[in-house]
Amino acid sequence: MNSKRSLLKTVAAAAFATVAMGSAFAADITGAGATFPFPIYAKWAEGYKAATGTGLNYQSIGSSGGIRQIRAKTVAFGATDAPVKGEELDRDGMVQFPAIIGGTVPVFNVPGFGKGELRVTGPVLADMFMGRISKWNDPKLAALNPGKSLPDLTITVVHRADGSGTTFNWTDYLSTVSKDWLDTVGRGAAVKWPAPTSVGGKGNEGVAANVTRTRGGLGYVEYAYAKRNNIAVMALQNKDGNFVMPGDDTFAAAAAGADWFSVPGMGLSIVNQPGAQAYPVTTASFILMYKNPANKAESVEVLKFFDWAFKNGKQMALDLDYVPLPDALTSQIRQRVWSQINNK
């Protein structure tokens, strides 16, 4: 744990430098978008720079921002956790492929309770985010946590203030497990948050920070941000009825049966998958590139970067509790997706 925490701190520092100064890595490759995969992209970039001398300037601005930037052709690749639909990819002349798998987790700040010490089901979690459960000692939460003295403390919902693939993944999950959520709020990169106590934070970083400083706070972040900030995570009931904690093993269990090419653009949702150990909010982060890029040389470098990361970055991903794509899948991505990009 200590080594992982140290590594997360190192990655956090590298990630901040990339965004804040724009010069942590030479701007040989440009990308922008999702904050969900930011820690691993920063770690991969550090290793790739050392191995090849080629740098990466990745702006962690949220999935919606990444889609805007690639459509504006100001970056060589966009990154999004909310996959773009096949018809939109065709319209824009782009390809899409997953780059990494991880999980989105419910984080909380309740004095006296730490990681895994509170349990919740999907429907109860949806009621909390809707504001229908407004206190931490609500009978529904008490029933899931027998023998524990829950405080009479108001639940403050912390959500993303920016357009976010993490929000899409979170609301995709809530929509899957709660018809009330689906009918009232729905899924999307930006939604109208119904709980009267809701407050926003920019990026996974902002949500993590707000939960940390808010007594009674409840939010959702990519798992690496929860670990980095030492925020308590709730145990979440999966489709098989088991309460599981997030981690590379439970993310891998959820992703094991995914048929990525069954959906146009590989935009597969893998929330609430069956499996005894499957973590229910397991998701992928995707890369967007043009089939006929304006800057072919930079497009070539992007593919070299991800090719290197797929081959050499597996342990880096596991160290940060992401799940690297299996070799069989990355081979298919090279053959069936990258082959559509005209870099000549």
C-alpha positions as CSV (number, residue, x, y, z in Angstrom):
1,M,0.0,0.0,0.0
2,N,2.8,2.5,0.9
3,S,4.5,1.9,-2.4
4,K,1.3,2.4,-4.3
5,R,0.5,5.5,-2.4
6,S,3.9,6.9,-3.1
7,L,3.5,6.1,-6.8
8,L,0.1,7.8,-6.8
9,K,1.7,10.9,-5.3
10,T,4.4,10.9,-7.9
11,V,1.8,10.5,-10.7
12,A,-0.3,13.3,-9.2
13,A,2.6,15.6,-9.2
14,A,3.5,14.7,-12.8
15,A,-0.2,15.1,-13.9
16,F,-0.5,18.5,-12.2
17,A,2.7,19.7,-13.9
18,T,1.4,18.6,-17.3
19,V,-1.7,20.7,-17.0
20,A,-0.5,23.6,-15.0
21,M,2.7,24.3,-16.9
22,G,2.2,22.5,-20.2
23,S,5.8,21.8,-20.2
24,A,6.2,18.7,-18.1
25,F,6.4,16.8,-21.3
26,A,7.6,18.1,-24.7
27,A,4.6,18.9,-26.8
28,D,5.4,16.3,-29.5
29,I,2.0,14.7,-29.1
30,T,-1.1,16.6,-28.1
31,G,-4.3,15.2,-26.6
32,A,-7.1,16.4,-24.4
33,G,-10.1,15.1,-22.5
34,A,-11.1,12.7,-19.8
35,T,-9.8,13.1,-16.3
36,F,-10.7,9.4,-15.5
37,P,-7.5,8.0,-17.2
38,F,-5.3,11.0,-16.4
39,P,-3.1,9.3,-13.8
40,I,-2.2,6.4,-16.1
41,Y,-1.7,8.6,-19.2
42,A,0.7,10.7,-17.2
43,K,2.6,7.7,-16.0
44,W,2.7,6.2,-19.5
45,A,3.9,9.5,-20.8
46,E,6.7,9.6,-18.3
47,G,7.9,6.1,-19.3
48,Y,7.5,6.8,-23.0
49,K,9.5,10.0,-22.8
50,A,12.3,8.2,-21.1
51,A,12.2,5.4,-23.7
52,T,11.8,7.4,-26.9
53,G,12.4,11.0,-26.2
54,T,9.0,11.9,-27.5
55,G,6.8,13.8,-25.2
56,L,3.0,14.1,-24.5
57,N,1.0,17.2,-23.6
58,Y,-2.3,15.9,-22.4
59,Q,-4.9,18.4,-21.1
60,S,-7.2,16.9,-18.4
61,I,-10.2,18.9,-19.1
62,G,-13.1,16.4,-19.1
63,S,-14.6,14.2,-21.7
64,S,-16.8,16.8,-23.2
65,G,-13.8,19.1,-23.6
66,G,-11.8,16.4,-25.3
67,I,-14.5,15.7,-27.8
68,R,-14.8,19.5,-28.5
69,Q,-11.0,19.8,-29.0
70,I,-10.7,16.8,-31.4
71,R,-13.6,18.1,-33.4
72,A,-11.9,21.5,-33.6
73,K,-8.7,19.7,-34.7
74,T,-6.6,21.4,-32.1
75,V,-5.3,18.1,-30.7
76,A,-4.1,14.8,-32.3
77,F,-6.4,12.7,-30.1
78,G,-9.4,13.2,-27.9
79,A,-10.1,11.1,-24.8
80,T,-13.6,10.4,-23.5
81,D,-15.1,8.1,-21.0
82,A,-18.6,8.5,-22.6
83,P,-18.1,6.7,-25.9
84,V,-19.2,8.6,-29.0
85,K,-22.0,6.9,-31.0
86,G,-21.2,5.1,-34.2
87,E,-23.2,7.5,-36.4
88,E,-21.3,10.5,-34.9
89,L,-18.0,8.8,-35.6
90,D,-19.0,8.2,-39.2
91,R,-20.2,11.8,-39.6
92,D,-16.9,13.2,-38.2
93,G,-14.7,10.7,-40.0
94,M,-13.2,9.4,-36.7
95,V,-12.3,6.0,-35.1
96,Q,-12.7,5.2,-31.4
97,F,-11.0,2.5,-29.3
98,P,-10.7,1.7,-25.6
99,A,-7.3,2.4,-24.0
100,I,-7.7,1.5,-20.3
101,I,-10.3,0.0,-18.0
102,G,-11.0,1.2,-14.4
103,G,-13.8,2.0,-12.1
104,T,-15.9,4.8,-10.7
105,V,-16.5,4.6,-7.0
106,P,-18.8,6.2,-4.4
107,V,-16.7,8.2,-2.0
108,F,-17.9,9.6,1.3
109,N,-16.9,11.7,4.3
110,V,-18.6,10.5,7.5
111,P,-16.6,10.8,10.7
112,G,-15.8,7.5,12.2
113,F,-16.1,5.5,9.0
114,G,-13.4,4.5,6.7
115,K,-12.8,2.5,3.5
116,G,-15.3,-0.3,3.0
117,E,-16.9,0.3,6.4
118,L,-20.3,1.3,4.9
119,R,-22.3,-0.8,2.4
120,V,-24.8,0.4,-0.1
121,T,-26.9,-1.0,-2.9
122,G,-27.4,0.6,-6.3
123,P,-31.1,1.6,-5.7
124,V,-30.3,3.1,-2.3
125,L,-27.3,5.0,-3.8
126,A,-29.6,6.4,-6.5
127,D,-32.0,7.6,-3.8
128,M,-29.1,9.3,-2.0
129,F,-28.1,11.1,-5.2
130,M,-31.7,12.1,-5.9
131,G,-32.1,13.6,-2.4
132,R,-34.8,11.1,-1.4
133,I,-32.4,9.8,1.3
134,S,-31.0,12.9,2.8
135,K,-29.5,11.7,6.1
136,W,-26.7,9.2,6.8
137,N,-28.8,7.5,9.5
138,D,-31.7,6.9,7.1
139,P,-33.4,3.6,7.9
140,K,-32.5,2.1,4.4
141,L,-28.8,2.8,5.1
142,A,-29.1,1.5,8.6
143,A,-30.7,-1.8,7.4
144,L,-27.7,-2.3,5.1
145,N,-25.2,-1.6,7.9
146,P,-26.5,-3.4,11.0
147,G,-24.8,-2.8,14.3
148,K,-23.3,0.5,13.1
149,S,-24.1,3.8,14.7
150,L,-24.8,6.1,11.7
151,P,-24.8,9.8,12.4
152,D,-27.7,12.2,12.0
153,L,-25.7,14.0,9.4
154,T,-27.0,15.6,6.1
155,I,-25.8,14.0,2.9
156,T,-24.2,16.6,0.6
157,V,-24.0,15.3,-2.9
158,V,-20.8,16.3,-4.7
159,H,-20.9,16.0,-8.5
160,R,-18.9,17.0,-11.6
161,A,-19.5,20.6,-12.6
162,D,-18.0,20.1,-16.0
163,G,-19.2,17.8,-18.9
164,S,-17.8,14.5,-17.9
165,G,-17.5,10.9,-19.1
166,T,-17.2,10.0,-15.4
167,T,-20.6,11.5,-14.9
168,F,-21.9,9.6,-18.0
169,N,-20.6,6.3,-16.5
170,W,-22.0,7.0,-13.1
171,T,-25.4,8.0,-14.4
172,D,-25.3,5.0,-16.8
173,Y,-24.9,2.8,-13.7
174,L,-27.6,4.6,-11.7
175,S,-30.0,4.4,-14.7
176,T,-29.3,0.6,-15.0
177,V,-30.1,-0.2,-11.3
178,S,-32.8,2.4,-10.7
179,K,-35.8,3.0,-12.9
180,D,-36.7,6.1,-10.9
181,W,-33.3,7.5,-11.7
182,L,-33.6,6.6,-15.3
183,D,-37.1,8.2,-15.6
184,T,-36.2,11.3,-13.5
185,V,-32.6,12.1,-14.3
186,G,-31.3,9.7,-16.9
187,R,-27.8,9.2,-18.2
188,G,-25.5,11.8,-19.7
189,A,-22.2,13.6,-19.5
190,A,-24.0,16.5,-17.8
191,V,-27.4,16.1,-15.9
192,K,-29.6,18.1,-13.7
193,W,-28.7,17.0,-10.2
194,P,-32.0,16.7,-8.2
195,A,-30.7,16.6,-4.6
196,P,-31.2,20.0,-3.0
197,T,-27.8,19.8,-1.2
198,S,-25.8,19.1,-4.5
199,V,-22.6,21.0,-5.1
200,G,-20.2,20.8,-8.1
201,G,-16.5,20.2,-8.5
202,K,-14.3,20.6,-11.6
203,G,-12.8,17.3,-12.7
204,N,-12.3,14.2,-10.6
205,E,-9.8,16.3,-8.7
206,G,-12.5,18.9,-7.7
207,V,-15.0,16.2,-6.6
208,A,-12.3,14.5,-4.5
209,A,-11.3,17.7,-2.9
210,N,-14.9,18.8,-2.1
211,V,-15.8,15.4,-0.6
212,T,-12.6,15.6,1.5
213,R,-13.5,18.9,3.0
214,T,-17.3,18.4,3.4
215,R,-18.7,16.5,6.4
216,G,-21.4,14.3,5.2
217,G,-20.1,14.5,1.6
218,L,-21.0,11.8,-1.0
219,G,-19.5,11.9,-4.5
220,Y,-18.1,9.7,-7.3
221,V,-14.6,9.7,-8.7
222,E,-12.3,7.4,-10.6
223,Y,-10.7,5.0,-8.2
224,A,-7.1,6.4,-8.5
225,Y,-8.3,9.8,-7.2
226,A,-10.0,8.2,-4.2
227,K,-6.7,6.3,-3.4
228,R,-4.6,9.4,-4.0
229,N,-6.6,11.5,-1.6
230,N,-7.2,8.7,0.9
231,I,-11.0,9.1,0.7
232,A,-13.3,6.4,2.1
233,V,-15.1,4.3,-0.5
234,M,-18.4,2.5,0.1
235,A,-18.7,-1.3,-0.6
236,L,-21.2,-1.6,-3.4
237,Q,-23.6,-4.5,-4.1
238,N,-23.0,-6.1,-7.5
239,K,-25.5,-7.8,-9.8
240,D,-24.8,-11.2,-8.1
241,G,-25.8,-9.7,-4.8
242,N,-22.3,-9.5,-3.3
243,F,-20.8,-6.4,-1.7
244,V,-17.5,-5.7,-3.4
245,M,-14.8,-3.2,-3.2
246,P,-13.1,-1.6,-6.2
247,G,-9.7,-2.8,-7.4
248,D,-7.9,-4.1,-10.4
249,D,-9.2,-7.7,-9.7
250,T,-12.9,-6.7,-9.4
251,F,-12.6,-4.4,-12.4
252,A,-11.0,-7.3,-14.4
253,A,-13.8,-9.6,-13.3
254,A,-16.4,-7.2,-14.7
255,A,-14.6,-6.7,-18.0
256,A,-13.9,-10.4,-18.6
257,G,-16.8,-11.1,-20.8
258,A,-17.0,-7.9,-22.8
259,D,-17.6,-8.2,-26.5
260,W,-16.1,-4.9,-27.6
261,F,-16.8,-5.2,-31.3
262,S,-20.5,-5.9,-30.8
263,V,-21.1,-2.1,-30.6
264,P,-20.2,0.5,-33.3
265,G,-17.0,2.3,-32.3
266,M,-16.4,-0.3,-29.6
267,G,-18.5,2.0,-27.3
268,L,-19.5,-0.8,-24.9
269,S,-21.1,-0.1,-21.5
270,I,-19.8,-2.7,-18.9
271,V,-21.6,-1.4,-15.9
272,N,-23.5,-3.9,-13.6
273,Q,-22.0,-7.0,-15.2
274,P,-22.7,-10.4,-13.7
275,G,-20.0,-12.2,-11.8
276,A,-19.4,-13.0,-8.1
277,Q,-16.5,-10.5,-7.9
278,A,-17.5,-8.1,-10.6
279,Y,-17.3,-4.4,-9.6
280,P,-20.6,-2.8,-10.8
281,V,-19.2,0.5,-12.0
282,T,-16.4,-0.7,-14.2
283,T,-15.9,1.4,-17.3
284,A,-13.5,2.0,-20.1
285,S,-11.9,5.2,-21.4
286,F,-11.7,5.8,-25.1
287,I,-9.5,7.5,-27.6
288,L,-10.8,9.4,-30.6
289,M,-8.7,10.0,-33.8
290,Y,-9.4,11.1,-37.4
291,K,-9.3,8.5,-40.2
292,N,-7.7,11.2,-42.4
293,P,-5.7,13.4,-39.9
294,A,-4.5,16.8,-41.0
295,N,-1.2,16.2,-39.2
296,K,-0.2,12.7,-40.3
297,A,3.2,12.8,-38.6
298,E,1.6,13.5,-35.2
299,S,-1.1,10.9,-35.8
300,V,1.7,8.3,-36.4
301,E,3.3,9.4,-33.1
302,V,0.0,8.9,-31.2
303,L,-0.3,5.3,-32.5
304,K,3.3,4.7,-31.5
305,F,2.6,6.0,-28.0
306,F,-0.4,3.8,-27.5
307,D,1.3,0.8,-29.1
308,W,4.2,1.3,-26.6
309,A,1.7,1.7,-23.7
310,F,-0.2,-1.4,-24.6
311,K,3.0,-3.5,-24.7
312,N,5.0,-1.9,-21.9
313,G,2.5,-0.1,-19.6
314,K,0.6,-3.0,-18.1
315,Q,2.3,-3.0,-14.7
316,M,2.1,0.8,-14.5
317,A,-1.7,0.4,-15.0
318,L,-2.0,-2.3,-12.4
319,D,0.1,-0.2,-9.9
320,L,-2.6,2.5,-10.2
321,D,-5.5,0.0,-10.0
322,Y,-6.5,0.2,-13.6
323,V,-6.9,-2.8,-15.8
324,P,-4.8,-3.0,-19.0
325,L,-6.4,-4.3,-22.1
326,P,-5.6,-7.9,-22.9
327,D,-3.1,-8.6,-25.7
328,A,-5.8,-10.3,-27.8
329,L,-7.9,-7.1,-27.7
330,T,-5.0,-4.7,-28.5
331,S,-4.1,-6.9,-31.4
332,Q,-7.6,-6.6,-32.7
333,I,-7.5,-2.8,-32.2
334,R,-4.3,-2.6,-34.3
335,Q,-5.8,-4.7,-37.1
336,R,-9.4,-3.5,-37.1
337,V,-9.3,0.1,-35.9
338,W,-5.8,1.6,-36.5
339,S,-5.8,0.2,-40.0
340,Q,-8.6,2.6,-40.8
341,I,-6.3,5.6,-40.1
342,N,-4.6,7.0,-43.2
343,N,-1.2,8.2,-42.0
344,K,0.5,8.0,-45.4
